[in-house]
Amino acid sequence: DLTQLEVPCRFTVIEGDREHAVSSLAGLLALIRQLGQRGIALQRYKGLGEMNPQQLWETTMDPKQRTLLQVTLDDAEEANRIFETLMGDEVEERREFIQQNALEVQNLDI
C-alpha cells in the first residue's frame, strides 16, 4: 500500500525585477491570477542540482523556510518491488501498475 507524503511545493514567480515565493499549488494559482499571465516566468525546482547557491539556501538549507520530513519504511521488500516496477526496464509491468493504481492518485505531477 502506497502512502502519500504531504510535502509542500516551492515555486518562484518572477515579475520583472520582483520574485514571489509560493509554497503551494493553490497559492501559485492565486498569485498568477492576481498578476496576470503577461511577463511572468514560472520556475519549479525539481532537484537540488537545478539551483544556484542562493536558491539552495532559500529553499532547502534555511531553517526558517525548509520543511523536514521523516520517512520510514515498514516493508523494504515491497518498496523495492514497487521501485523496480516503476523505474525498471519492463514496460509492461509499469503499465499494469499504473493502470491498476490510476484511480487512487491524489497528487499528480506532470
MINU-598109 format. One line per 5 residues: their letters; for each residue x, z, y of N, C-alpha, C. Coordinates in steps of 0.2 Angstrom, whole numbers, plus 5000, padded with zeros to 4 digits. Atoms other than C-alpha are relative to their C-alpha. Layout:
! MINU-598109
A> X,Z,Y,X,Z,Y,X,Z,Y ~ ...
//
This chain:
! MINU-598109
DLTQL> 5004,5000,4994,5000,5000,5000,5004,5000,5006 ~ 4996,5000,4994,5007,4995,5017,4997,5004,5005 ~ 5002,4996,4995,5006,5007,5031,5002,4997,5007 ~ 4999,5003,4993,5005,5001,5049,5004,5005,5004 ~ 4996,4996,4995,5018,5008,5061,4998,4999,5007
EVPCR> 5002,5001,4993,5012,5011,5078,5007,5000,5005 ~ 4994,5000,4996,5027,5006,5089,4998,4996,5006 ~ 5002,5003,4994,5024,5001,5107,5005,4994,5001 ~ 4996,5006,4998,5029,4983,5113,5003,5001,5006 ~ 4997,4999,4993,5040,4981,5128,5001,4993,5002
FTVIE> 4999,5007,4997,5039,4966,5139,5002,5001,5007 ~ 4998,5000,4993,5046,4962,5156,4997,4994,5003 ~ 5003,5006,4996,5036,4951,5168,5004,4999,5006 ~ 4996,5001,4994,5047,4943,5182,4996,4996,5004 ~ 5004,5003,4994,5038,4939,5198,5005,4999,5006
GDREH> 4996,5001,4995,5050,4931,5210,5006,5005,4999 ~ 4995,4995,5000,5063,4945,5213,4998,5006,4997 ~ 5003,4993,5002,5052,4959,5206,4999,4999,4992 ~ 5001,5000,5008,5052,4964,5187,4995,5006,4999 ~ 5005,4995,5002,5037,4973,5180,5001,5002,4992
AVSSL> 4999,4998,5007,5040,4983,5164,4993,5002,4997 ~ 5006,4999,5003,5025,4983,5152,5001,5002,4993 ~ 4998,4998,5007,5024,4993,5136,4994,4999,4995 ~ 5005,5002,5005,5008,4986,5128,4997,4993,5001 ~ 5003,5007,4999,4999,4970,5125,4994,5000,5005
AGLLA> 5006,4999,4996,4984,4977,5134,5003,5000,5007 ~ 4997,5000,4993,4995,4981,5149,5003,4993,5002 ~ 4998,5007,4999,5003,4964,5148,4994,4995,5003 ~ 5006,5004,4998,4986,4955,5149,4998,5002,5007 ~ 5003,4997,4994,4980,4966,5163,5005,4998,5006
LIRQL> 4995,5001,4995,4996,4963,5173,5000,4992,5002 ~ 5000,5007,4999,4996,4944,5170,4993,4998,5004 ~ 5006,5002,4996,4978,4943,5176,5000,5002,5007 ~ 4999,4998,4993,4982,4953,5191,5005,4996,5004 ~ 4995,5005,4996,4997,4942,5196,4998,4993,5000
GQRGI> 5001,5007,5001,4990,4926,5190,5006,4997,4996 ~ 4995,5003,5004,5000,4914,5180,5005,4996,5003 ~ 4995,5004,4996,5010,4905,5193,5006,5003,5001 ~ 4994,4997,4998,5028,4908,5194,5002,5006,4996 ~ 4998,4995,5004,5029,4921,5180,5004,4998,4994
ALQRY> 4996,5001,5006,5042,4922,5167,4999,5006,4996 ~ 5002,4995,5004,5037,4932,5152,5006,5000,4995 ~ 4995,4999,5005,5051,4939,5141,4998,5006,4995 ~ 5001,4995,5005,5049,4949,5125,5006,5001,4996 ~ 4994,4999,5004,5063,4957,5116,4999,5001,4993
KGLGE> 5001,5000,5007,5063,4954,5098,5006,5003,4996 ~ 4994,4997,5004,5081,4961,5094,5005,5002,5006 ~ 4995,4997,4996,5095,4971,5102,5005,4994,5003 ~ 4995,5005,4999,5106,4955,5102,4998,4996,5006 ~ 5003,5005,4994,5095,4946,5115,5001,5004,5007
MNPQQ> 5000,4996,4994,5098,4960,5128,5007,5000,5003 ~ 4994,4998,4997,5111,4962,5141,5001,5007,5000 ~ 5000,4992,5000,5118,4980,5143,4995,5003,5004 ~ 5004,4996,4996,5107,4985,5157,4993,5000,4996 ~ 5007,5000,5003,5091,4979,5147,5000,5004,4994
LWETT> 4999,4995,5006,5098,4988,5131,4999,5007,5002 ~ 5001,4993,4998,5099,5004,5141,4993,5001,5002 ~ 5007,4999,4998,5082,5002,5149,4995,5000,4994 ~ 5005,5000,5005,5073,4998,5133,5001,5004,4994 ~ 4999,4997,5007,5082,5007,5119,5004,5006,5001
MDPKQ> 4996,4994,4999,5095,5020,5125,4998,5005,5005 ~ 5002,4995,4995,5087,5028,5140,4995,5005,4997 ~ 5004,4995,5003,5079,5044,5133,4993,5001,5003 ~ 5007,5000,4997,5065,5043,5146,4996,4995,4998 ~ 5004,5006,5002,5059,5026,5140,4999,4999,4993
RTLLQ> 5000,5002,5007,5063,5025,5122,4995,5004,4996 ~ 5004,4997,5004,5052,5029,5108,5003,5000,4993 ~ 4996,4999,5006,5060,5036,5092,4994,5001,4995 ~ 5005,5000,5005,5050,5034,5076,5004,5001,4993 ~ 4997,4999,5007,5055,5042,5059,4996,4996,4995
VTLDD> 5003,5004,5005,5051,5030,5045,5003,5003,4993 ~ 4998,4998,5007,5051,5037,5027,4997,4995,4995 ~ 5001,5005,5005,5050,5028,5011,4998,5004,4994 ~ 5003,4997,5005,5039,5035,4997,5002,4997,4993 ~ 4999,5004,5006,5041,5021,4984,5005,4994,5002
AEEAN> 4994,5005,4998,5058,5012,4986,4999,4994,4996 ~ 5001,5006,5005,5054,5001,4971,4995,4995,5002 ~ 5005,5005,4997,5038,4994,4978,5002,4997,5007 ~ 4998,5003,4994,5045,4992,4995,5005,4994,4999 ~ 4995,5005,5002,5060,4982,4988,4996,4994,4997
RIFET> 5004,5006,5003,5047,4971,4978,4997,4996,5006 ~ 5004,5003,4995,5037,4968,4994,5005,4996,5005 ~ 4995,5003,4996,5053,4964,5004,5003,4994,4997 ~ 4998,5006,5004,5059,4952,4991,4995,4994,5000 ~ 5006,5005,4999,5042,4943,4991,5000,4997,5006
LMGDE> 5000,5003,4994,5042,4941,5009,5006,4997,5003 ~ 4994,5003,4997,5060,4937,5013,5004,4996,4995 ~ 4996,5003,5005,5065,4929,4996,4999,4992,5001 ~ 5000,5008,5000,5066,4910,4991,4993,4998,4997 ~ 5006,5002,5004,5050,4910,4981,4994,4999,5005
VEERR> 5005,5001,4996,5037,4902,4992,4993,5001,4998 ~ 5006,4999,5003,5023,4903,4980,4998,5007,5000 ~ 5002,4993,5000,5024,4922,4979,4999,5002,5007 ~ 5001,4998,4993,5025,4924,4998,4993,4997,5002 ~ 5006,5002,4998,5010,4913,5000,4994,5004,4997
EFIQQ> 5005,4996,5003,5000,4923,4987,4999,5007,5003 ~ 5000,4994,4997,5005,4939,4995,4996,5000,5007 ~ 5004,5001,4994,4999,4933,5012,4993,4998,5000 ~ 5007,5001,5001,4983,4926,5006,4996,5006,4997 ~ 5003,4994,5002,4979,4942,4997,4999,5006,5005
NALEV> 5000,4995,4995,4983,4953,5012,4998,4998,5007 ~ 5002,5003,4994,4977,4942,5026,4995,5003,5004 ~ 5006,4997,4996,4961,4951,5030,5002,5007,5002 ~ 4998,4993,4998,4970,4968,5031,5004,5000,5006 ~ 4996,5000,4995,4981,4963,5045,4997,5003,5006
QNLDI> 5002,4997,4994,4979,4974,5061,5004,4998,5006 ~ 4995,5002,4995,4994,4968,5071,5004,4994,4999 ~ 4996,5006,5002,4999,4950,5070,5004,4998,5006 ~ 4996,5002,4995,5014,4945,5080,5002,4993,4998 ~ 4999,5007,5001,5015,4926,5081,5006,4998,5004
//
